Amino acid sequence: MVLIMEAIVIGLAIPVALTVQHAPARAAGIAGGSLAVAAVVLAAVARWRLRWTLIGGSVLQLLVIAAGAVVAVMYFLGAIFAALWVIGILLGYRAEQAWTR
C-alpha cells in the first residue's frame, strides 16, 4: 500500500517539477515516470518475491529522497514515505512472528 500511495505522489510531483522548479519536461517525465512505474511494479511483485520487493523498495525510497534535488519538497515527502516503509516492514515482521507462535 505504501508503494502505491508513493507512486501517486511521485506522479503528482512531475507537474510541480515542471511549473515550480522549471525542470526540463523530458527529464522530469522520465525520472518521475520511472520512479512511479517502479513503485507500482514492486507493489505488484511483492506477493511472489518479497525479498526483491524489500530490497527494491528500499532503494526506491533512497531515489525518491534524492529526487529532492529536482523538486525540493520531495526531500520531505521521500523521508515520510521512507519512514512509512520502515514501519510497514517492522509491522509485517511482528505480524509474521505472532502468526508463527
Secondary structure, 3 states (H helix, E strand, C coil): CHHHHHHHHHHHHHHHHHHCCCCCHHHHHHHHHHHHHHHHHHHHHCCCCHHHHHHHHHHHHHHHHHHHHCCCHHHHHHHHHHHHHHHHHHHHHHHHHHHHC
